[in-house]
Amino acid sequence: MRRGNSPYSAAITGGGFLFEETDALLPLLKSPDREALVKDELVNNRILHINAEKSRSKAILEIKRRFDVMPPAFWEDYQAMNEDDRRIALLFVILKTYKILFDFQINVTIKKWNSVSRTIDLQDLAMEMNEIAAKDEFVDSWSESTKTKVASAYLSMLRKCGMMNREGNLVQLKPSNADFYIRIGEPWFLEACFLAPYQISNIKSQIENRK
């Protein structure tokens, strides 16, 4: 089935978190010669070092997709961040890019954090996927294999950005630049990092006090 008007996509299965690859490709994407430079990278593999051209092509496609979701000023700020904050910022971009992962984060992961267990697995995500599929024909048309790949990619990302440890336990993210997300009008992301309401209020107060 074609995607049609569905806001959902399974494209995340083509890439993964791609943190190092994003950092490497950013100068090319920011260049006025973007298309030529990216095409050269696809052919010659100078900076990504992904041997299979098909895999390289998929990675480049997903990084471009994410890059284009955010305004140019965001990437200037991103490059000035330390590595931990860049990993958190890349999670933010990914949640903005792929609605299915945003829904997982808001409808499953935050609720799990606020529950007794604070763990998350494929079964939890399968339940949310079924709810989405019941309302969206495109997602309903995905094979079980595709649904599992999307959920697995999401869990892998949580590990790579530090939101989940090896045992599968959720971990609060603490961006040292938390006020950045308030300033760009995206306070929801601090809740998505598991900051408590009082912590978010404190950050907002600090911003007000600095004005």
Summary of the structure (lengths in Angstrom):
residues: 211
radius of gyration: 17.9
end to end distance: 51.8
largest distance: 52.6
contacts: 596
relative contact order: 0.13
helix: 68%
strand: 2%
